[in-house]
Amino acid sequence: MVSLAGAEVWEPRLEQAGLGADGPGLEANLAILHDHLRAQAPGESLACFGGYGNPFYLVAGPAGGRSVESTYREVARRAIEGLLAALRVRDRQGIAAGAAALAGLGPGLTPAGDDFLLGLMAGLRTWPQLGVGGGLSAEEACQAIYGAAAGRTNLFSRALLRSASEGLFGEAWHDLLAALRQGGADAVRGAADRVLSFGATSGADALSGFLAVSLKKGAGT
């Protein structure tokens, strides 16, 4: 028999560890996370940002010619821009359309578009007041994202998206939030590396989605 006396109950819901307070320390740690992602993300991931605090954007792929990569990146760019715009104005149909366009898109066992959506939902749970408002809660936005994406991807990825829509995330995400809240630069980079270790590009794509929400904070929007 295994004794569970003294064992702590772990809460996987990310909103229990959300970042509600502003402060120079948090802003600095977000900048560190942003720069670390840009430095460490695989070149084929979705982690192509402007400067910290600027709107999220994707590089459309190699110049000249319509390669598969450039076409995929352009589709992803348009879908992400549409989804973020819909979140800003609480447009449920636009949110669903953006999520549907990203679901199942790109390479990987969990497609890159799905990984971005997972990270985006982590960001919405972390900063619900930044992602949506005006009668549309973060939970409702996450449910709309999952509802639009569920039928457009594989079984494994769908299960991960469902957990994310319910606010359930693994330990690495909780560690990242703890580091952002009260850690130093090394703690933030170490926590980011644990997320980046997921798959070939999954962690980087998910962190891209997470920062797409949190960068609004730096932009003051």
Backbone bond lengths (Angstrom), bond angles and torsions (degrees), N, CA, C in turn:
res aa  C-N    CA-C-N  psi(-1)  N-CA   C-N-CA  omega(-1)  CA-C   N-CA-C  phi
1 M - - - 1.455 - - 1.536 109.32 -
2 V 1.310 114.84 137.54 1.459 121.04 179.11 1.521 108.77 -98.96
3 S 1.316 116.28 124.73 1.450 120.39 179.18 1.525 110.13 -85.79
4 L 1.317 115.48 131.36 1.462 121.26 177.70 1.526 111.40 -104.83
5 A 1.317 115.97 13.26 1.458 119.75 179.37 1.529 110.10 -61.15
6 G 1.309 116.17 128.46 1.452 121.19 179.25 1.511 114.69 84.98
7 A 1.355 116.79 -4.94 1.460 119.31 179.89 1.523 110.16 -71.56
8 E 1.306 116.38 141.55 1.461 121.31 178.32 1.527 109.61 -92.26
9 V 1.312 115.88 141.13 1.460 121.42 176.58 1.530 108.32 -82.95
10 W 1.322 115.61 124.16 1.467 119.88 -178.63 1.519 109.62 -91.33
11 E 1.317 117.20 132.18 1.458 123.08 -179.75 1.520 109.64 -102.10
12 P 1.338 117.83 111.87 1.465 119.94 -176.97 1.515 114.26 -81.53
13 R 1.338 117.98 -6.62 1.467 119.46 -176.90 1.524 109.57 -74.72
14 L 1.316 114.12 123.77 1.456 119.49 -171.65 1.516 112.27 -70.87
15 E 1.341 118.01 -26.61 1.458 117.28 -178.59 1.515 112.12 -65.67
16 Q 1.353 116.35 -19.29 1.457 119.61 176.36 1.525 111.48 -68.52
17 A 1.327 116.66 -15.53 1.466 120.51 -178.46 1.522 111.46 -122.28
18 G 1.351 116.23 24.36 1.450 120.14 -174.86 1.519 112.99 -64.02
19 L 1.326 114.89 161.81 1.457 121.73 179.34 1.518 108.13 -104.79
20 G 1.311 116.35 98.45 1.449 119.20 -175.76 1.507 114.27 -97.22
21 A 1.327 117.77 -20.46 1.466 120.19 -172.49 1.524 111.16 -98.72
22 D 1.322 114.85 139.31 1.460 119.96 172.45 1.522 108.94 -82.64
23 G 1.307 115.56 165.83 1.448 119.17 176.69 1.503 110.45 164.00
24 P 1.326 116.60 154.76 1.464 119.72 -178.64 1.520 112.88 -62.11
25 G 1.343 117.55 -32.01 1.456 119.69 179.29 1.511 112.16 -65.14
26 L 1.330 116.60 -43.52 1.457 120.88 178.33 1.520 110.85 -65.74
27 E 1.319 117.35 -43.98 1.464 120.69 178.43 1.529 110.67 -59.43
28 A 1.319 116.70 -42.86 1.461 120.21 179.81 1.520 110.92 -64.38
29 N 1.334 116.69 -40.62 1.461 120.15 -179.27 1.522 111.65 -68.77
30 L 1.332 117.33 -34.92 1.461 119.75 174.91 1.526 111.02 -64.07
31 A 1.312 116.80 -39.64 1.462 120.58 177.37 1.526 110.63 -63.98
32 I 1.329 116.44 -39.77 1.471 120.56 177.64 1.520 110.17 -63.38
33 L 1.336 116.84 -44.04 1.464 120.65 178.76 1.520 110.92 -61.49
34 H 1.317 116.44 -44.86 1.462 121.23 178.66 1.528 111.34 -57.71
35 D 1.328 116.56 -50.10 1.463 120.79 -177.57 1.526 111.31 -66.11
36 H 1.334 116.38 -37.16 1.464 119.74 179.89 1.525 110.47 -66.90
37 L 1.318 116.61 -39.98 1.466 119.43 177.69 1.515 110.76 -62.22
38 R 1.310 116.62 -45.47 1.469 119.17 179.52 1.525 111.30 -60.76
39 A 1.329 116.76 -36.94 1.462 120.20 -176.74 1.521 112.28 -75.92
40 Q 1.340 118.15 -33.18 1.451 121.54 -170.10 1.528 114.39 -104.83
41 A 1.311 118.40 -16.43 1.458 120.00 -174.39 1.522 111.40 -68.91
42 P 1.328 117.73 140.91 1.466 120.44 175.37 1.520 110.71 -60.08
43 G 1.322 116.38 147.03 1.449 120.93 -176.76 1.516 113.92 -61.29
44 E 1.348 117.94 -24.99 1.453 120.56 -178.04 1.523 112.87 -89.63
45 S 1.327 117.31 2.22 1.460 120.08 179.79 1.520 110.93 -81.63
46 L 1.332 115.80 177.57 1.458 121.82 179.13 1.525 112.57 -87.47
47 A 1.317 117.93 7.58 1.468 121.47 -172.50 1.522 111.83 -84.77
48 C 1.312 117.26 65.39 1.462 121.96 175.65 1.515 107.44 -121.21
49 F 1.337 116.11 107.84 1.451 121.84 -174.85 1.514 111.01 -116.43
50 G 1.326 114.96 163.32 1.448 120.95 165.29 1.517 108.03 -80.37
51 G 1.321 116.43 -169.88 1.456 120.47 178.20 1.517 111.55 -61.91
52 Y 1.311 116.82 156.93 1.454 120.94 -177.56 1.529 110.71 -56.67
53 G 1.320 115.38 130.39 1.458 120.70 -179.28 1.513 113.36 91.85
54 N 1.339 118.97 -9.49 1.450 120.93 176.67 1.521 109.90 -88.26
55 P 1.331 117.83 160.64 1.453 119.43 179.60 1.523 111.52 -58.38
56 F 1.303 115.22 149.36 1.459 121.23 179.32 1.532 109.56 -67.54
57 Y 1.305 117.45 139.54 1.455 119.38 171.68 1.521 109.05 -151.83
58 L 1.311 115.66 159.41 1.455 122.20 178.32 1.516 110.08 -112.48
59 V 1.304 116.04 145.11 1.457 121.06 170.82 1.522 107.35 -73.38
60 A 1.300 117.18 133.47 1.463 120.35 -172.20 1.522 113.32 -80.44
61 G 1.325 117.89 8.55 1.455 119.85 178.16 1.518 111.71 103.88
62 P 1.331 117.76 -179.60 1.456 121.39 -177.64 1.527 112.23 -58.20
63 A 1.316 115.45 142.39 1.465 119.55 179.70 1.517 110.53 -71.52
64 G 1.339 115.73 148.68 1.456 122.08 174.05 1.507 113.11 77.71
65 G 1.237 124.13 109.88 1.457 123.28 179.33 1.513 111.59 99.96
66 R 1.321 115.89 158.72 1.445 122.48 -177.98 1.514 108.98 -114.87
67 S 1.315 116.90 72.23 1.451 121.12 178.83 1.519 109.48 -72.78
68 V 1.337 115.55 165.53 1.463 120.12 176.17 1.518 110.23 -59.05
69 E 1.344 116.20 -40.38 1.464 120.21 -179.17 1.520 110.96 -64.03
70 S 1.333 117.36 -45.28 1.463 119.19 -177.73 1.523 110.98 -66.70
71 T 1.332 117.35 -36.52 1.455 120.33 178.21 1.517 110.88 -65.99
72 Y 1.327 116.90 -44.36 1.463 121.28 178.43 1.524 111.25 -61.46
73 R 1.311 116.93 -44.13 1.467 119.86 -179.57 1.530 111.28 -65.82
74 E 1.299 117.44 -36.43 1.456 119.82 178.89 1.534 110.53 -67.38
75 V 1.325 117.10 -41.79 1.468 120.51 176.27 1.523 109.87 -61.49
76 A 1.333 116.60 -44.45 1.462 120.30 179.47 1.525 111.05 -63.54
77 R 1.320 117.08 -42.57 1.465 120.39 -179.25 1.525 110.76 -59.65
78 R 1.326 116.33 -47.90 1.462 119.71 -178.55 1.530 110.88 -63.98
79 A 1.330 116.37 -41.51 1.460 119.73 -178.90 1.523 111.49 -65.03
80 I 1.328 116.89 -41.71 1.464 120.82 -179.39 1.521 110.53 -67.44
81 E 1.317 117.30 -44.55 1.462 120.32 178.71 1.530 110.55 -60.10
82 G 1.333 116.54 -42.13 1.457 119.91 179.20 1.513 112.45 -65.86
83 L 1.326 116.61 -40.49 1.463 120.79 179.89 1.514 111.29 -66.00
84 L 1.325 117.67 -45.06 1.469 120.60 -179.73 1.528 110.93 -66.00
85 A 1.320 117.07 -38.56 1.466 120.40 177.40 1.521 110.44 -64.11
86 A 1.328 117.18 -40.75 1.463 120.92 179.46 1.524 111.05 -66.55
87 L 1.314 117.82 -37.30 1.461 120.58 177.06 1.524 111.00 -63.97
88 R 1.334 116.70 -37.73 1.468 119.69 -178.26 1.526 111.88 -63.76
89 V 1.339 117.03 -34.65 1.473 120.05 -176.78 1.522 112.18 -105.90
90 R 1.329 117.07 9.59 1.462 123.28 177.40 1.527 111.81 58.95
91 D 1.311 116.75 41.96 1.461 123.34 -179.82 1.529 108.50 -90.70
92 R 1.324 117.20 101.05 1.467 121.07 -175.66 1.528 111.53 -61.60
93 Q 1.321 116.72 -42.16 1.458 119.21 -179.72 1.525 110.98 -65.84
94 G 1.328 116.15 -39.20 1.458 119.41 177.74 1.514 112.40 -66.70
95 I 1.332 116.90 -37.94 1.463 121.18 176.64 1.518 109.84 -61.12
96 A 1.326 115.84 -47.03 1.464 120.10 -179.98 1.524 111.29 -63.28
97 A 1.339 116.79 -40.53 1.465 119.82 -179.42 1.523 111.19 -65.30
98 G 1.339 116.88 -42.31 1.458 119.93 178.72 1.508 112.24 -64.69
99 A 1.332 116.67 -42.54 1.462 120.33 179.15 1.522 111.30 -65.45
100 A 1.330 116.62 -40.51 1.457 119.99 179.06 1.526 111.38 -63.72
101 A 1.327 116.95 -37.53 1.463 120.70 179.86 1.523 111.90 -68.15
102 L 1.337 117.46 -30.32 1.466 121.06 179.94 1.519 112.90 -85.84
103 A 1.317 117.72 -28.11 1.462 121.20 -174.80 1.523 111.30 -60.80
104 G 1.320 115.81 128.77 1.453 121.34 178.88 1.513 114.54 75.48
105 L 1.330 117.64 5.02 1.468 121.47 -174.93 1.518 111.18 -88.15
106 G 1.324 116.27 130.49 1.460 120.18 172.63 1.509 114.17 98.02
107 P 1.329 115.09 179.26 1.464 120.66 -174.71 1.520 112.59 -81.51
108 G 1.330 114.94 165.63 1.458 121.09 171.95 1.521 113.32 111.12
109 L 1.340 116.20 155.10 1.462 121.44 174.53 1.517 109.74 -58.48
110 T 1.333 115.99 -42.68 1.460 120.36 165.39 1.524 105.15 -103.77
111 P 1.322 118.43 110.42 1.469 120.10 -174.21 1.525 112.56 -55.17
112 A 1.310 115.76 151.28 1.461 121.20 -174.84 1.521 112.18 -57.05
113 G 1.332 117.02 -40.59 1.454 119.37 179.09 1.519 112.35 -62.01
114 D 1.331 117.16 -37.38 1.464 121.06 176.88 1.524 110.77 -65.58
115 D 1.321 116.07 -42.07 1.475 119.72 179.35 1.522 110.46 -62.22
116 F 1.325 116.70 -39.83 1.460 119.95 176.89 1.529 110.43 -61.25
117 L 1.328 116.78 -44.12 1.462 120.63 179.51 1.527 111.30 -62.68
118 L 1.320 117.08 -39.48 1.465 120.46 178.03 1.524 110.33 -60.67
119 G 1.325 116.89 -48.16 1.462 119.90 179.04 1.512 112.54 -65.33
120 L 1.336 116.49 -36.21 1.456 120.31 177.14 1.523 110.34 -60.85
121 M 1.342 116.78 -42.89 1.460 119.73 178.85 1.524 111.37 -66.08
122 A 1.332 117.00 -34.13 1.468 119.28 173.68 1.526 110.26 -61.81
123 G 1.324 116.87 -40.53 1.458 120.36 177.95 1.515 112.66 -66.27
124 L 1.330 116.97 -40.77 1.463 120.32 178.52 1.524 111.11 -64.30
125 R 1.327 116.73 -36.50 1.463 120.07 177.73 1.526 110.97 -71.08
126 T 1.305 116.63 -31.39 1.460 120.78 -177.24 1.516 111.88 -77.06
127 W 1.334 115.71 -43.62 1.468 121.29 179.51 1.521 109.35 -123.85
128 P 1.327 119.98 67.99 1.465 120.29 -176.51 1.519 113.22 -60.07
129 Q 1.329 117.05 -28.87 1.459 119.97 -178.44 1.516 111.90 -75.26
130 L 1.339 118.37 -16.95 1.461 121.20 -179.60 1.521 112.12 -93.16
131 G 1.322 115.65 -33.02 1.455 118.21 -174.45 1.511 113.53 -77.50
132 V 1.312 116.83 -45.21 1.452 120.82 -174.22 1.512 108.78 -143.04
133 G 1.287 116.94 176.46 1.458 121.49 178.47 1.510 109.96 174.47
134 G 1.316 116.40 -165.96 1.451 119.91 175.80 1.507 113.92 59.03
135 G 1.336 117.42 42.40 1.452 120.22 177.11 1.510 114.39 96.97
136 L 1.315 119.40 -4.06 1.456 122.28 177.15 1.521 108.24 -118.67
137 S 1.323 116.68 109.59 1.454 120.66 -177.64 1.521 110.89 -77.72
138 A 1.335 115.45 163.88 1.461 120.02 175.81 1.521 110.43 -60.20
139 E 1.334 116.58 -39.31 1.463 120.01 179.61 1.525 110.73 -63.01
140 E 1.326 117.30 -42.37 1.466 120.22 178.80 1.521 111.09 -65.63
141 A 1.324 116.89 -38.91 1.461 119.88 177.87 1.522 110.74 -64.01
142 C 1.343 116.95 -42.29 1.458 120.65 178.96 1.522 111.26 -64.33
143 Q 1.325 117.23 -39.36 1.453 120.31 177.94 1.525 111.12 -65.80
144 A 1.341 116.92 -37.28 1.460 119.77 177.00 1.523 111.09 -65.39
145 I 1.328 116.38 -39.64 1.466 120.55 177.90 1.517 110.30 -63.00
146 Y 1.331 116.60 -48.29 1.459 119.47 -179.15 1.527 111.46 -64.90
147 G 1.323 117.07 -42.59 1.454 119.78 -179.27 1.513 112.64 -59.26
148 A 1.325 116.55 -36.38 1.465 120.50 -179.96 1.520 112.13 -77.74
149 A 1.339 116.70 -29.39 1.469 120.35 -174.03 1.516 113.66 -91.41
150 A 1.331 117.81 -25.20 1.465 121.62 -167.61 1.519 113.81 -56.16
151 G 1.303 117.79 -41.77 1.457 120.41 -176.40 1.505 114.86 -86.98
152 R 1.331 117.49 6.63 1.461 120.20 -173.59 1.525 112.99 -118.28
153 T 1.337 116.75 13.98 1.461 119.37 -179.38 1.517 109.89 -142.68
154 N 1.330 117.59 -175.80 1.464 120.48 -175.76 1.528 111.67 -83.58
155 L 1.314 115.75 169.53 1.459 121.84 -173.12 1.520 112.05 -61.84
156 F 1.331 117.66 -43.44 1.463 121.49 -177.57 1.522 110.77 -65.28
157 S 1.321 116.07 -48.01 1.452 119.77 -179.09 1.530 110.37 -65.37
158 R 1.315 117.05 -37.39 1.461 119.85 178.47 1.523 111.39 -61.03
159 A 1.326 116.96 -39.25 1.469 120.28 178.74 1.527 111.06 -63.26
160 L 1.317 117.77 -40.46 1.463 121.01 178.54 1.527 110.99 -66.76
161 L 1.324 116.60 -40.47 1.458 120.15 178.92 1.527 111.26 -66.58
162 R 1.317 116.21 -36.57 1.464 118.97 177.90 1.528 110.36 -63.71
163 S 1.328 117.02 -45.13 1.462 119.45 177.72 1.518 110.97 -60.08
164 A 1.333 116.55 -42.51 1.467 120.21 179.47 1.521 111.15 -62.85
165 S 1.327 116.69 -39.59 1.467 119.80 -179.75 1.519 111.58 -64.85
166 E 1.324 116.68 -24.39 1.461 121.77 177.66 1.526 112.29 -92.43
167 G 1.329 116.00 3.11 1.464 120.83 178.24 1.511 113.96 84.11
168 L 1.329 118.52 14.89 1.457 122.50 -175.67 1.525 109.92 -99.67
169 F 1.336 115.87 116.97 1.461 121.31 -177.77 1.520 109.46 -133.84
170 G 1.338 115.19 155.49 1.452 121.18 -178.03 1.517 113.62 -72.58
171 E 1.310 113.95 173.21 1.465 121.34 -174.25 1.520 112.46 -59.85
172 A 1.328 117.47 -34.84 1.465 119.97 -177.84 1.529 111.42 -60.67
173 W 1.322 117.93 -36.42 1.460 120.40 178.47 1.525 111.51 -69.14
174 H 1.321 116.66 -38.51 1.462 119.88 177.61 1.530 110.53 -66.01
175 D 1.331 115.45 -38.35 1.467 119.64 177.10 1.528 110.68 -63.21
176 L 1.327 116.31 -38.49 1.464 119.98 179.88 1.522 110.70 -64.27
177 L 1.326 117.12 -44.57 1.459 119.37 179.27 1.520 111.72 -63.97
178 A 1.330 116.08 -39.34 1.469 119.09 178.26 1.523 110.61 -62.97
179 A 1.329 116.75 -40.20 1.465 120.27 179.46 1.525 110.95 -67.48
180 L 1.322 117.18 -40.11 1.459 120.13 178.45 1.521 111.37 -64.14
181 R 1.327 115.50 -35.50 1.450 119.53 -176.66 1.516 112.14 -73.53
182 Q 1.323 117.25 -44.40 1.459 118.84 -169.60 1.519 114.72 -140.70
183 G 1.311 118.83 6.82 1.451 120.73 -178.48 1.516 112.59 -93.47
184 G 1.320 115.27 169.10 1.452 121.36 173.20 1.510 110.50 -91.67
185 A 1.326 116.39 -174.89 1.458 121.43 -176.13 1.526 112.01 -58.80
186 D 1.333 117.47 -43.10 1.461 119.99 -179.20 1.517 111.63 -64.56
187 A 1.340 117.02 -37.49 1.466 120.52 178.85 1.523 110.76 -65.99
188 V 1.325 116.85 -40.69 1.464 120.52 178.85 1.525 110.47 -64.10
189 R 1.324 116.10 -45.78 1.473 118.97 -179.74 1.532 111.25 -64.72
190 G 1.338 116.65 -40.16 1.459 119.80 179.45 1.514 112.00 -64.32
191 A 1.341 116.78 -42.47 1.460 120.83 178.26 1.522 110.73 -66.48
192 A 1.325 116.81 -39.53 1.460 120.50 177.34 1.522 111.07 -62.60
193 D 1.322 116.77 -39.36 1.465 120.34 179.40 1.521 112.00 -62.61
194 R 1.334 116.92 -33.27 1.464 119.18 178.15 1.530 111.06 -67.05
195 V 1.327 116.88 -36.65 1.461 119.44 174.94 1.527 110.21 -71.78
196 L 1.321 117.12 -41.02 1.468 121.33 179.97 1.526 112.84 -62.97
197 S 1.325 117.10 -21.45 1.463 120.27 -177.86 1.525 112.22 -75.14
198 F 1.327 118.17 -7.29 1.462 120.08 179.13 1.522 109.40 -74.31
199 G 1.315 116.77 115.73 1.453 121.46 175.46 1.514 113.15 62.34
200 A 1.331 114.95 -172.67 1.463 119.85 178.70 1.525 110.62 -74.62
201 T 1.320 117.16 -44.56 1.464 121.51 179.99 1.525 112.85 -130.94
202 S 1.337 118.06 -3.97 1.469 120.70 -172.10 1.522 112.59 -58.81
203 G 1.328 117.03 -45.38 1.453 119.87 -178.89 1.514 112.11 -62.94
204 A 1.327 116.73 -42.61 1.465 120.49 179.40 1.519 111.10 -65.93
205 D 1.321 117.09 -40.57 1.458 120.32 179.09 1.527 110.89 -65.99
206 A 1.332 116.62 -39.35 1.462 120.37 178.36 1.526 111.20 -66.91
207 L 1.333 117.47 -42.68 1.465 119.65 176.99 1.526 111.12 -63.72
208 S 1.320 117.81 -30.59 1.461 120.64 175.38 1.522 110.36 -61.34
209 G 1.336 116.13 -44.31 1.451 119.67 177.61 1.509 112.55 -64.61
210 F 1.325 116.16 -40.96 1.461 120.92 178.63 1.520 111.02 -60.78
211 L 1.324 116.79 -45.77 1.462 120.89 -178.98 1.522 112.21 -72.74
212 A 1.334 117.95 -23.34 1.459 119.47 177.06 1.511 111.05 -61.98
213 V 1.333 117.11 -29.91 1.466 121.66 174.53 1.518 110.42 -83.10
214 S 1.315 117.74 -48.06 1.460 120.39 -173.64 1.512 112.42 -69.62
215 L 1.333 118.97 -25.50 1.463 120.86 179.57 1.515 111.65 -65.83
216 K 1.345 117.15 -22.20 1.460 118.85 172.99 1.517 111.05 -58.10
217 K 1.329 114.12 -32.33 1.461 120.21 179.52 1.523 110.15 -62.86
218 G 1.339 116.07 -47.37 1.445 119.11 179.52 1.514 113.13 -67.68
219 A 1.347 115.13 -29.32 1.456 118.48 -179.64 1.516 112.65 -81.31
220 G 1.348 115.42 -10.24 1.441 118.74 -179.86 1.514 113.69 74.45
221 T 1.368 117.20 22.27 1.447 120.77 -179.01 1.498 110.53 -102.90
